[in-house]
């Protein structure tokens, strides 16, 4: 089911994860929220997709073959420095993964709370990018119009 008017909430999202179960689960959750989700199991393929088309948000796992999530983020930032990125890992604490050490906008620990955190992060980052693109074309006078809704 999609909620009418969800087009404003709809984002083009790329998920990169070599684990097909994690990939399918995250895709399902985000598609249920009305997002258009593309997936890749290899970081190199994801970079090619990002060069071929634009995405509003990229979600990547950390541990992947040939190129880990941090390396992927570094390469992606060369192509698109402004794209919002979420890094998900089961090793955030053990490896000291955080926003400043990875280049991601949000780092999420794999846990029972992962889905809720992912949904909130996606909502925040996709809201943040839509007005930013519009604001660049406007005079900037309406930047205080953000309203919180309960």
MDAnalysis code that builds the backbone (N, CA, C; Angstrom):
import MDAnalysis as mda
import numpy as np

u = mda.Universe.empty(450, n_residues=150, atom_resindex=np.repeat(np.arange(150), 3), trajectory=True)
u.add_TopologyAttr("name", ["N", "CA", "C"] * 150)
u.add_TopologyAttr("resid", np.arange(1, 151))
u.add_TopologyAttr("resname", ["UNK", "UNK", "UNK", "UNK", "UNK", "UNK", "UNK", "UNK", "UNK", "UNK", "UNK", "UNK", "UNK", "UNK", "UNK", "UNK", "UNK", "UNK", "UNK", "UNK", "UNK", "UNK", "UNK", "UNK", "UNK", "UNK", "UNK", "UNK", "UNK", "UNK", "UNK", "UNK", "UNK", "UNK", "UNK", "UNK", "UNK", "UNK", "UNK", "UNK", "UNK", "UNK", "UNK", "UNK", "UNK", "UNK", "UNK", "UNK", "UNK", "UNK", "UNK", "UNK", "UNK", "UNK", "UNK", "UNK", "UNK", "UNK", "UNK", "UNK", "UNK", "UNK", "UNK", "UNK", "UNK", "UNK", "UNK", "UNK", "UNK", "UNK", "UNK", "UNK", "UNK", "UNK", "UNK", "UNK", "UNK", "UNK", "UNK", "UNK", "UNK", "UNK", "UNK", "UNK", "UNK", "UNK", "UNK", "UNK", "UNK", "UNK", "UNK", "UNK", "UNK", "UNK", "UNK", "UNK", "UNK", "UNK", "UNK", "UNK", "UNK", "UNK", "UNK", "UNK", "UNK", "UNK", "UNK", "UNK", "UNK", "UNK", "UNK", "UNK", "UNK", "UNK", "UNK", "UNK", "UNK", "UNK", "UNK", "UNK", "UNK", "UNK", "UNK", "UNK", "UNK", "UNK", "UNK", "UNK", "UNK", "UNK", "UNK", "UNK", "UNK", "UNK", "UNK", "UNK", "UNK", "UNK", "UNK", "UNK", "UNK", "UNK", "UNK", "UNK", "UNK", "UNK", "UNK", "UNK", "UNK", "UNK"])
u.atoms.positions = np.array([
    [0.835, -1.191, 0.000],
    [0.000, 0.000, 0.000],
    [0.869, 1.240, 0.000],
    [0.445, 2.192, -0.782],
    [1.126, 3.469, -0.732],
    [0.122, 4.528, -0.349],
    [0.577, 5.460, 0.423],
    [-0.268, 6.542, 0.873],
    [-0.327, 7.575, -0.225],
    [-1.537, 8.065, -0.531],
    [-1.617, 9.079, -1.576],
    [-0.862, 10.316, -1.119],
    [-0.196, 10.928, -2.066],
    [0.614, 12.097, -1.733],
    [1.990, 11.725, -1.232],
    [2.356, 10.450, -1.252],
    [3.659, 10.040, -0.742],
    [4.783, 10.366, -1.725],
    [4.429, 10.937, -2.869],
    [5.440, 11.292, -3.864],
    [6.485, 12.223, -3.265],
    [6.064, 13.134, -2.379],
    [7.016, 14.051, -1.771],
    [7.967, 13.305, -0.840],
    [7.535, 12.174, -0.299],
    [8.390, 11.378, 0.575],
    [9.214, 10.365, -0.212],
    [8.850, 10.148, -1.469],
    [9.506, 9.143, -2.282],
    [10.902, 9.606, -2.673],
    [11.850, 8.732, -2.453],
    [13.236, 9.035, -2.817],
    [13.794, 7.881, -3.628],
    [14.764, 8.202, -4.472],
    [15.495, 7.160, -5.204],
    [16.679, 6.763, -4.322],
    [16.653, 5.526, -3.863],
    [17.646, 5.049, -2.904],
    [18.408, 3.868, -3.493],
    [19.718, 3.879, -3.305],
    [20.571, 2.757, -3.689],
    [21.066, 2.084, -2.417],
    [20.862, 0.765, -2.322],
    [21.370, -0.009, -1.188],
    [22.473, -0.929, -1.695],
    [23.617, -0.914, -1.003],
    [24.763, -1.740, -1.371],
    [25.059, -2.684, -0.208],
    [24.938, -3.988, -0.468],
    [25.178, -4.981, 0.588],
    [25.390, -6.330, -0.080],
    [26.443, -7.032, 0.306],
    [26.712, -8.337, -0.283],
    [25.881, -9.443, 0.361],
    [25.143, -9.133, 1.427],
    [24.277, -10.105, 2.086],
    [22.871, -9.997, 1.486],
    [22.438, -11.005, 0.716],
    [21.143, -10.901, 0.047],
    [19.954, -10.783, 1.010],
    [20.064, -11.372, 2.184],
    [18.956, -11.273, 3.151],
    [18.830, -9.863, 3.713],
    [19.945, -9.260, 4.078],
    [19.930, -7.891, 4.580],
    [19.477, -6.922, 3.504],
    [19.927, -7.159, 2.293],
    [19.549, -6.326, 1.156],
    [18.042, -6.386, 0.921],
    [17.502, -7.585, 0.900],
    [16.066, -7.763, 0.652],
    [15.226, -7.165, 1.777],
    [15.667, -7.330, 3.012],
    [14.906, -6.808, 4.150],
    [14.858, -5.286, 4.131],
    [15.990, -4.649, 3.917],
    [16.028, -3.178, 3.875],
    [15.249, -2.647, 2.673],
    [15.388, -3.321, 1.559],
    [14.642, -2.912, 0.359],
    [13.138, -2.969, 0.622],
    [12.688, -4.059, 1.218],
    [11.265, -4.241, 1.498],
    [10.720, -3.137, 2.404],
    [11.454, -2.829, 3.463],
    [11.023, -1.784, 4.404],
    [10.917, -0.439, 3.699],
    [11.918, -0.090, 2.915],
    [11.942, 1.222, 2.270],
    [10.920, 1.318, 1.128],
    [10.708, 0.238, 0.396],
    [9.687, 0.253, -0.655],
    [8.287, 0.372, -0.053],
    [8.088, -0.261, 1.092],
    [6.794, -0.155, 1.770],
    [6.506, 1.294, 2.177],
    [7.550, 2.058, 2.412],
    [7.394, 3.475, 2.750],
    [7.238, 4.357, 1.507],
    [7.287, 3.747, 0.326],
    [7.062, 4.492, -0.906],
    [8.314, 4.899, -1.654],
    [9.474, 4.472, -1.202],
    [10.718, 4.834, -1.878],
    [10.971, 3.913, -3.067],
    [11.715, 4.433, -4.033],
    [12.140, 3.650, -5.195],
    [13.543, 3.160, -4.895],
    [13.685, 1.859, -4.717],
    [14.937, 1.295, -4.229],
    [15.624, 0.468, -5.310],
    [16.911, 0.734, -5.487],
    [17.776, -0.037, -6.372],
    [18.804, -0.716, -5.475],
    [19.296, -1.876, -5.900],
    [20.245, -2.606, -5.065],
    [21.462, -3.059, -5.865],
    [22.559, -3.220, -5.146],
    [23.801, -3.780, -5.691],
    [24.433, -4.651, -4.623],
    [25.064, -5.727, -5.050],
    [25.778, -6.567, -4.096],
    [27.279, -6.271, -4.071],
    [27.756, -5.538, -5.053],
    [29.177, -5.177, -5.107],
    [29.332, -3.662, -5.155],
    [30.281, -3.149, -4.411],
    [30.517, -1.707, -4.365],
    [30.915, -1.154, -5.725],
    [31.713, -1.898, -6.487],
    [32.113, -1.422, -7.819],
    [30.899, -1.227, -8.725],
    [29.962, -2.170, -8.666],
    [28.734, -2.042, -9.463],
    [27.913, -0.841, -9.002],
    [27.899, -0.604, -7.701],
    [27.151, 0.540, -7.152],
    [27.746, 1.852, -7.649],
    [29.065, 1.934, -7.704],
    [29.703, 3.152, -8.225],
    [29.306, 3.391, -9.681],
    [29.249, 2.321, -10.462],
    [28.831, 2.456, -11.862],
    [27.383, 2.938, -11.948],
    [26.511, 2.404, -11.091],
    [25.121, 2.860, -11.096],
    [25.032, 4.330, -10.727],
    [25.836, 4.757, -9.771],
    [25.814, 6.163, -9.351],
    [26.341, 7.088, -10.447],
    [27.220, 6.595, -11.275],
    [27.710, 7.404, -12.399],
    [26.675, 7.471, -13.519],
    [25.859, 6.416, -13.640],
    [24.884, 6.331, -14.727],
    [23.562, 7.029, -14.411],
    [23.218, 7.131, -13.132],
    [21.953, 7.750, -12.740],
    [22.101, 8.413, -11.388],
    [21.146, 9.252, -11.047],
    [21.247, 9.960, -9.772],
    [20.364, 9.306, -8.717],
    [20.836, 9.361, -7.491],
    [20.099, 8.845, -6.345],
    [19.989, 9.951, -5.305],
    [18.928, 9.894, -4.518],
    [18.733, 10.861, -3.442],
    [19.473, 10.451, -2.176],
    [19.791, 9.153, -2.084],
    [20.402, 8.612, -0.870],
    [21.057, 7.282, -1.205],
    [22.190, 7.008, -0.559],
    [22.859, 5.713, -0.696],
    [23.015, 5.112, 0.694],
    [22.692, 3.834, 0.799],
    [22.854, 3.080, 2.041],
    [23.845, 1.960, 1.740],
    [24.881, 1.854, 2.551],
    [25.884, 0.823, 2.303],
    [26.231, 0.058, 3.569],
    [26.536, -1.197, 3.372],
    [27.072, -2.025, 4.442],
    [28.558, -1.694, 4.561],
    [29.171, -2.086, 5.679],
    [30.599, -1.844, 5.837],
    [31.421, -2.999, 5.266],
    [31.134, -4.207, 5.732],
    [31.930, -5.364, 5.321],
    [31.412, -5.924, 4.007],
    [32.211, -5.730, 2.955],
    [31.886, -6.252, 1.632],
    [33.186, -6.689, 0.972],
    [33.098, -7.617, 0.017],
    [34.324, -8.069, -0.648],
    [34.904, -6.995, -1.567],
    [36.206, -6.972, -1.684],
    [36.983, -6.120, -2.593],
    [37.008, -4.641, -2.221],
    [35.937, -4.106, -1.648],
    [35.896, -2.698, -1.264],
    [34.950, -2.569, -0.076],
    [35.471, -2.117, 1.070],
    [34.584, -1.974, 2.228],
    [33.753, -0.690, 2.119],
    [32.850, -0.508, 3.039],
    [31.943, 0.635, 2.996],
    [32.639, 1.978, 3.044],
    [33.679, 2.097, 3.841],
    [34.417, 3.361, 3.935],
    [35.124, 3.676, 2.620],
    [35.735, 2.681, 2.013],
    [36.386, 2.881, 0.715],
    [35.349, 3.258, -0.350],
    [34.200, 2.595, -0.305],
    [33.113, 2.907, -1.233],
    [32.664, 4.358, -1.065],
    [32.504, 4.787, 0.182],
    [32.071, 6.161, 0.453],
    [33.095, 7.158, -0.096],
    [34.380, 6.887, 0.108],
    [35.420, 7.781, -0.410],
    [35.345, 7.912, -1.929],
    [35.139, 6.804, -2.613],
    [35.036, 6.835, -4.074],
    [33.758, 7.542, -4.521],
    [32.667, 7.285, -3.823],
    [31.396, 7.911, -4.167],
    [31.452, 9.421, -3.954],
    [32.103, 9.857, -2.893],
    [32.231, 11.295, -2.612],
    [33.029, 12.014, -3.704],
    [33.957, 11.320, -4.366],
    [34.692, 11.929, -5.479],
    [33.739, 12.256, -6.625],
    [32.769, 11.384, -6.829],
    [31.788, 11.569, -7.908],
    [30.685, 12.540, -7.508],
    [30.188, 12.416, -6.270],
    [29.066, 13.237, -5.798],
    [29.285, 13.578, -4.329],
    [29.981, 14.669, -4.040],
    [30.326, 15.007, -2.654],
    [29.125, 15.316, -1.762],
    [27.995, 15.654, -2.350],
    [26.832, 16.077, -1.561],
    [25.823, 14.971, -1.275],
    [25.955, 13.805, -1.888],
    [24.945, 12.773, -1.736],
    [24.896, 12.266, -0.287],
    [23.706, 12.180, 0.298],
    [23.592, 11.646, 1.652],
    [23.888, 10.139, 1.659],
    [24.650, 9.710, 2.656],
    [25.051, 8.304, 2.744],
    [24.831, 7.792, 4.163],
    [24.246, 6.600, 4.248],
    [24.086, 5.895, 5.519],
    [24.970, 4.659, 5.459],
    [25.785, 4.458, 6.486],
    [26.620, 3.266, 6.605],
    [26.025, 2.398, 7.703],
    [25.844, 1.115, 7.407],
    [25.315, 0.166, 8.386],
    [26.362, -0.907, 8.634],
    [26.602, -1.207, 9.908],
    [27.604, -2.215, 10.240],
    [27.301, -2.864, 11.580],
    [27.660, -4.112, 11.679],
    [27.580, -4.811, 12.957],
    [28.811, -4.559, 13.806],
    [29.741, -3.790, 13.281],
    [31.027, -3.593, 13.951],
    [31.329, -2.131, 14.267],
    [30.302, -1.304, 14.415],
    [30.550, 0.126, 14.612],
    [31.398, 0.395, 15.844],
    [31.075, -0.246, 16.957],
    [31.845, -0.024, 18.184],
    [33.233, -0.649, 18.098],
    [33.302, -1.894, 17.651],
    [34.578, -2.607, 17.605],
    [35.584, -1.935, 16.673],
    [35.088, -1.373, 15.580],
    [35.980, -0.743, 14.604],
    [36.051, 0.778, 14.741],
    [35.286, 1.321, 15.665],
    [35.278, 2.766, 15.859],
    [34.672, 3.515, 14.687],
    [33.667, 2.918, 14.081],
    [33.034, 3.547, 12.926],
    [32.047, 4.615, 13.386],
    [32.225, 5.816, 12.875],
    [31.288, 6.906, 13.150],
    [31.283, 7.826, 11.927],
    [30.512, 8.877, 12.007],
    [30.367, 9.764, 10.860],
    [31.695, 10.398, 10.444],
    [32.485, 10.841, 11.403],
    [33.737, 11.512, 11.040],
    [34.798, 10.535, 10.532],
    [34.790, 9.294, 11.006],
    [35.816, 8.347, 10.557],
    [35.460, 7.643, 9.253],
    [34.192, 7.704, 8.834],
    [33.778, 6.979, 7.635],
    [33.395, 7.876, 6.457],
    [33.032, 9.124, 6.740],
    [32.540, 10.000, 5.689],
    [31.052, 9.876, 5.451],
    [30.389, 8.996, 6.189],
    [28.934, 8.831, 6.065],
    [28.224, 9.950, 6.820],
    [26.997, 10.233, 6.409],
    [26.182, 11.218, 7.126],
    [25.585, 10.615, 8.386],
    [25.307, 9.314, 8.337],
    [24.759, 8.588, 9.477],
    [25.401, 7.209, 9.505],
    [25.777, 6.738, 10.694],
    [26.281, 5.383, 10.885],
    [25.309, 4.673, 11.819],
    [24.850, 3.499, 11.396],
    [23.866, 2.737, 12.163],
    [24.445, 1.375, 12.513],
    [24.349, 1.020, 13.779],
    [24.764, -0.294, 14.275],
    [23.674, -1.314, 13.935],
    [24.073, -2.463, 13.392],
    [23.109, -3.533, 13.167],
    [22.655, -4.035, 14.533],
    [21.349, -3.989, 14.753],
    [20.795, -4.412, 16.042],
    [19.288, -4.539, 15.905],
    [18.622, -4.831, 16.997],
    [17.162, -4.914, 16.994],
    [16.532, -3.562, 16.690],
    [17.242, -2.474, 16.941],
    [16.721, -1.127, 16.688],
    [17.086, -0.599, 15.297],
    [17.768, -1.408, 14.517],
    [18.263, -0.942, 13.215],
    [17.155, -0.419, 12.302],
    [16.045, -1.136, 12.191],
    [14.994, -0.727, 11.257],
    [14.439, 0.646, 11.618],
    [14.138, 0.861, 12.882],
    [13.625, 2.160, 13.313],
    [14.620, 3.276, 13.070],
    [15.873, 3.017, 13.366],
    [16.913, 4.030, 13.137],
    [17.092, 4.311, 11.654],
    [17.013, 3.256, 10.848],
    [17.145, 3.430, 9.402],
    [15.992, 4.272, 8.857],
    [14.786, 3.980, 9.265],
    [13.614, 4.731, 8.799],
    [13.743, 6.203, 9.175],
    [14.137, 6.478, 10.413],
    [14.289, 7.877, 10.847],
    [15.411, 8.582, 10.079],
    [16.527, 7.891, 9.877],
    [17.651, 8.500, 9.158],
    [17.292, 8.771, 7.699],
    [16.613, 7.834, 7.060],
    [16.191, 8.027, 5.672],
    [15.244, 9.222, 5.579],
    [14.283, 9.297, 6.484],
    [13.328, 10.417, 6.472],
    [14.055, 11.746, 6.650],
    [14.971, 11.803, 7.589],
    [15.704, 13.050, 7.853],
    [16.591, 13.449, 6.681],
    [17.326, 12.507, 6.132],
    [18.257, 12.826, 5.054],
    [17.552, 13.127, 3.741],
    [16.433, 12.498, 3.477],
    [15.726, 12.787, 2.231],
    [14.962, 14.099, 2.341],
    [14.483, 14.458, 3.527],
    [13.860, 15.776, 3.714],
    [14.895, 16.866, 3.566],
    [16.073, 16.611, 4.085],
    [17.173, 17.583, 4.061],
    [17.620, 17.873, 2.629],
    [17.645, 16.850, 1.759],
    [18.152, 17.057, 0.412],
    [17.148, 17.751, -0.492],
    [15.864, 17.471, -0.343],
    [14.871, 18.076, -1.238],
    [14.847, 19.599, -1.120],
    [14.714, 20.178, 0.091],
    [14.716, 21.636, 0.185],
    [16.056, 22.250, -0.203],
    [17.157, 21.551, 0.044],
    [18.477, 22.073, -0.264],
    [18.610, 22.351, -1.751],
    [18.133, 21.421, -2.588],
    [18.218, 21.605, -4.026],
    [17.330, 22.766, -4.468],
    [16.149, 22.879, -3.891],
    [15.240, 23.963, -4.231],
    [15.765, 25.296, -3.715],
    [16.351, 25.288, -2.526],
    [16.847, 26.525, -1.919],
    [17.954, 27.153, -2.756],
    [18.737, 26.336, -3.410],
    [19.820, 26.868, -4.239],
    [19.275, 27.697, -5.390],
    [18.078, 27.351, -5.860],
    [17.480, 28.082, -6.976],
    [16.673, 29.290, -6.510],
    [16.325, 29.309, -5.214],
    [15.514, 30.421, -4.707],
    [16.396, 31.483, -4.072],
    [15.754, 32.500, -3.516],
    [16.500, 33.579, -2.890],
    [17.000, 33.205, -1.508],
    [16.486, 32.096, -0.967],
    [16.906, 31.668, 0.358],
    [16.090, 32.300, 1.457],
    [15.131, 33.151, 1.122],
    [14.332, 33.847, 2.128],
    [13.387, 32.917, 2.867],
    [13.084, 31.757, 2.287],
    [12.115, 30.864, 2.925],
    [12.779, 29.741, 3.706],
    [14.027, 29.918, 4.109],
    [14.736, 28.854, 4.807],
    [14.203, 28.590, 6.206],
    [13.427, 29.490, 6.769],
    [12.876, 29.301, 8.109],
    [11.497, 28.662, 8.082],
    [11.075, 28.113, 6.969],
    [9.712, 27.589, 6.853],
    [9.582, 26.126, 7.267],
    [10.643, 25.539, 7.774],
    [10.570, 24.155, 8.199],
    [9.651, 24.039, 9.405],
    [8.702, 23.099, 9.320],
    [7.757, 22.905, 10.420],
    [7.869, 21.482, 10.927],
    [7.828, 21.340, 12.216],
    [7.833, 20.003, 12.824],
    [6.392, 19.534, 12.922],
    [6.210, 18.272, 12.572],
    [4.880, 17.670, 12.656],
    [4.923, 16.471, 13.579],
    [3.908, 16.369, 14.410],
    [3.863, 15.248, 15.348],
    [3.208, 14.055, 14.715],
])
